[in-house]
Amino acid sequence: MRNLENNAGRCPGFSKCEQATHRCGKHCKTGTPNDAPPCWPDPTSAPYSAVRSDLEKQGYARFNLRNLKSDYAGALTKLRQAASEMPIDRTDGGAGRARLYGRFHLHPWAEIGSDLHPEPARHHEFNGQFGLEYTQPAAVNSVAGGKRRVFKTFDEQLYDNILLRDLIRNLFRSVPFDPDVKAGIFVVGVHLIKLSPTGACNAVASPDLVHRDGEPFTAGILIERINAKGGFNAITHTRWHDHRFDDVANKDVYDIFTLETPLEGYIVADSRVAHYVSPVASADPHLHSERTILLVDFTPSRPMIDMSGIA
């Protein structure tokens, strides 16, 4: 099933494509209504094949779950409330960024309710902080530079959020892992990140570069957008990893779009594409502004065998 009503979900919508092209000097894709992002009518009967097909074909996919907002209204409100209370993330520079981090261990064979196991926070002797460590090698995130970072974690209520759990289950069905790998335990990382510009000061993502994440698949789902301008997403060729977006050749920009409505999202295959999010500014500098997104990544606990380069 395709969401034929949603034009705003595309690049960043028919009415905004020219604006995005003018703003960043890149060209975004257009298409017919049949090219609109797929939607999932409910968490148990979704057409996961549409997202999976796009991931296999082009290394990324876009989707819009806005028709589920009423079903998950309470859970969405709780995610927004948690975002309003998040600590500022000062681990690797940047400005106006707040974050919570969580990690599940997914048992695909288990029944719903017994399939997702949160990893508990712990005390880390190397810096005295309590939370979960999230470390990326410098080759993946040159801004963090391999620094060992500890983030404040989701609390029990947030880990139990039904929208969060159903998003994980639905997205997991869409990611094209080898069936044998997919039958094993997966580590699922979840980041709740809020970019909040203040006055004339923009809020900046980390890293503020075209990048890859290091996890095989990562999805981003919009939770809230208030009085915000900017914050567009771009999908590019992997050769531009760790480069400024302004330096990317037009031919290597595969898509540009802006997540405008809650539960609109995308998912990328880290081995196939790189991605970028631009700084967020206030549409009205006198009013509260934010762009809050939920990131969900999937990594198999059993190492995948890479035979590339082996004769």
C-alpha positions in Angstrom: 0.0 0.0 0.0 1.3 3.5 -0.9 0.3 6.7 0.9 -1.0 8.5 -2.1 -2.1 11.6 0.0 1.4 12.5 1.2 3.3 14.7 -1.2 5.1 16.6 1.6 7.1 13.4 2.4 9.0 13.6 -0.9 12.1 15.6 -1.4 10.9 17.6 0.7 7.5 17.7 -1.2 6.5 19.0 -4.6 5.9 22.5 -3.2 9.3 22.6 -1.5 11.6 20.9 -4.0 12.5 24.2 -5.7 13.2 25.8 -2.3 15.4 22.9 -1.2 17.3 23.0 -4.5 17.8 26.8 -4.2 18.8 26.6 -0.5 21.5 24.0 -0.8 22.3 23.9 -4.5 21.4 20.2 -4.8 18.8 18.6 -6.9 16.1 16.4 -5.5 14.0 13.8 -7.1 10.5 14.3 -8.2 7.9 11.8 -9.3 4.3 10.7 -9.6 2.1 10.1 -6.6 2.9 6.4 -6.9 6.5 7.3 -5.8 5.2 8.6 -2.4 6.6 6.9 0.7 5.0 3.6 1.7 2.8 3.7 4.8 2.2 0.9 7.4 -1.6 0.7 8.2 -1.0 -1.0 11.6 1.9 -2.7 13.3 0.7 -6.2 12.5 -0.3 -6.0 8.8 2.2 -3.6 7.3 3.5 -4.1 3.7 7.2 -4.4 4.8 8.1 -5.5 1.3 7.9 -1.8 0.0 10.6 -0.6 2.4 12.7 -3.7 2.0 12.5 -3.5 -1.8 13.8 0.1 -1.7 16.6 -0.8 0.7 17.7 -3.6 -1.6 17.3 -1.5 -4.8 18.9 1.8 -3.7 20.3 1.4 -0.2 17.7 3.6 1.5 13.9 3.9 1.9 11.4 6.5 3.0 8.1 5.9 4.8 5.3 7.8 6.5 3.3 6.4 9.4 1.2 9.5 10.0 -2.0 7.4 9.7 -0.9 5.7 13.0 -0.7 8.9 15.0 -4.2 8.5 16.5 -3.4 4.9 17.5 -0.2 5.9 19.2 -1.2 9.3 20.5 -0.4 8.6 24.1 2.9 6.9 23.4 3.9 9.8 21.0 3.1 12.3 23.8 5.3 10.4 26.2 8.2 10.4 23.8 7.8 14.2 23.4 7.7 14.6 27.2 10.9 12.6 27.6 12.5 14.8 25.0 11.5 17.9 26.8 13.5 16.7 29.9 16.6 15.4 28.2 20.1 16.5 29.2 22.2 18.6 26.8 24.7 16.4 24.9 28.1 18.0 25.4 30.2 14.9 24.5 31.5 16.1 21.2 30.9 19.8 20.7 27.9 21.1 18.7 25.2 23.3 20.1 21.5 23.0 21.0 21.5 19.2 21.1 19.9 17.0 23.8 20.0 13.2 23.8 18.9 10.0 25.5 20.3 6.6 24.5 19.0 3.1 24.9 19.9 -0.4 23.8 17.7 -3.5 23.3 18.7 -7.1 22.7 16.1 -8.5 20.3 15.3 -12.2 20.3 13.4 -12.7 16.9 12.1 -16.1 17.8 10.3 -14.9 21.0 6.7 -13.9 21.2 5.8 -10.2 21.3 6.3 -9.1 24.9 9.3 -11.3 25.4 11.3 -10.3 22.3 12.9 -7.0 23.4 15.2 -6.9 26.4 16.6 -3.5 27.5 20.2 -3.4 28.4 20.6 -1.8 31.9 22.7 1.3 32.5 25.9 0.9 34.5 28.6 2.8 36.2 31.7 3.3 34.1 35.0 3.5 35.9 36.9 5.3 33.2 34.8 8.5 33.6 32.7 7.9 36.7 29.4 8.3 34.8 26.3 6.2 34.9 24.6 5.3 31.7 25.4 3.3 28.5 28.6 3.7 26.5 28.4 4.6 22.8 31.7 4.7 21.0 32.4 5.0 17.3 35.8 4.7 15.8 37.3 7.9 14.4 37.0 6.4 10.9 33.2 6.5 11.3 32.8 9.7 13.4 35.9 11.9 13.0 34.3 14.6 15.2 34.0 12.3 18.2 37.4 10.9 17.3 37.0 7.5 18.9 36.1 9.1 22.2 34.4 6.8 24.7 31.0 8.5 25.3 28.5 7.7 28.0 24.9 8.8 27.5 22.0 9.1 29.9 19.7 6.1 29.2 16.1 5.6 28.6 14.2 5.0 31.8 11.9 2.0 32.3 8.8 3.8 31.1 10.5 4.9 27.9 11.8 1.5 27.2 8.3 0.2 27.6 6.8 2.7 25.1 4.6 0.8 22.8 5.3 3.1 19.8 9.0 2.6 20.3 8.7 -1.2 20.5 6.4 -1.5 17.6 8.6 0.7 15.4 11.5 -1.6 16.2 9.5 -4.8 15.4 8.2 -3.3 12.1 11.5 -2.0 10.9 13.2 -5.2 11.8 10.9 -7.1 9.4 12.0 -4.7 6.6 15.8 -4.9 6.9 17.2 -7.4 4.4 19.7 -9.5 6.4 20.5 -13.0 5.5 17.7 -15.2 6.9 20.2 -17.2 9.1 21.7 -14.0 10.5 18.2 -12.6 11.0 17.2 -15.6 13.1 19.8 -14.7 15.8 20.0 -12.1 18.5 20.2 -8.5 17.4 21.5 -5.4 19.2 19.1 -2.5 18.7 20.3 1.0 19.5 17.8 3.8 20.1 18.7 7.5 20.3 16.2 10.2 21.1 17.8 13.4 19.8 16.4 17.0 20.0 17.9 19.9 18.1 16.7 23.1 19.8 18.0 26.4 18.2 17.9 29.5 20.5 17.3 32.9 19.0 19.8 33.3 16.2 21.9 30.3 17.3 21.4 27.2 15.2 21.2 23.7 16.6 23.7 21.3 15.0 23.7 17.6 14.6 26.7 15.4 15.4 28.6 15.0 13.2 27.8 18.1 11.1 29.2 16.2 8.1 28.0 13.7 5.5 28.6 10.4 7.4 28.0 6.8 7.9 27.0 5.4 11.3 28.8 2.1 11.6 25.6 0.0 12.2 24.3 -2.0 9.2 20.9 -0.2 9.2 19.7 3.0 10.8 16.2 4.5 10.7 15.2 8.0 11.7 11.6 8.8 12.7 10.4 12.3 13.3 8.8 12.8 16.8 8.3 16.5 16.9 9.0 19.6 14.7 8.0 23.1 16.1 8.9 26.5 14.7 11.9 25.0 12.9 13.5 25.7 9.6 16.3 23.7 8.0 17.1 20.3 9.3 16.8 18.7 5.8 18.2 15.2 5.2 20.4 14.2 2.3 21.3 10.8 1.0 24.6 10.6 -0.9 27.2 8.3 -2.3 29.5 6.7 0.3 32.6 8.4 -1.1 31.5 11.6 0.6 31.6 10.2 4.1 33.3 12.7 6.4 33.0 15.6 4.0 31.0 18.8 4.2 27.7 18.6 2.4 28.5 21.7 0.4 31.4 19.8 -1.2 29.3 16.9 -2.4 28.9 16.7 -6.2 25.3 17.0 -7.4 25.5 13.7 -9.2 26.3 12.0 -5.9 23.2 13.4 -4.1 20.6 10.7 -4.3 17.8 12.4 -2.4 17.0 15.5 -0.3 14.0 15.7 1.9 12.7 17.4 5.0 10.8 15.4 7.6 7.8 17.6 8.3 5.1 15.5 10.0 5.5 13.2 13.1 6.1 9.6 12.3 7.6 10.4 8.9 10.9 8.6 8.5 13.7 7.0 6.5 16.1 4.1 6.8 19.6 3.7 5.3 21.9 0.8 4.6 25.2 1.9 6.0 27.3 -0.1 3.4 25.4 1.5 0.5 24.9 5.2 1.2 26.0 8.1 3.4 23.7 10.6 4.9 23.5 14.1 6.4 21.2 16.4 8.4 21.5 20.2 8.1 21.5 22.6 11.1 18.2 23.6 12.5 17.2 27.3 12.9 14.2 29.0 14.5 11.5 30.1 12.0 10.6 32.8 14.7 13.6 33.4 17.0 11.3 34.6 19.7 9.5 31.3 20.0 10.5 27.8 21.2 11.9 25.7 18.4 12.8 22.0 18.1 13.3 19.1 15.8 13.1 15.8 17.7 13.9 12.5 16.0 14.1 8.9 17.1 17.0 6.9 15.6 16.8 3.1 15.6 19.8 0.9 14.4 20.2 -2.8 13.9 23.3 -4.9 14.4 23.4 -8.7 14.5 25.2 -10.1 17.5 26.7 -12.8 15.3 29.4 -11.3 13.0 28.5 -11.2 9.3 31.2 -12.8 7.1 32.4 -10.3 4.4 34.0 -12.1 1.4 34.6 -9.0 -0.6 38.1 -8.8 -1.9 38.8 -12.5 -1.4 39.7 -14.4 -4.6 
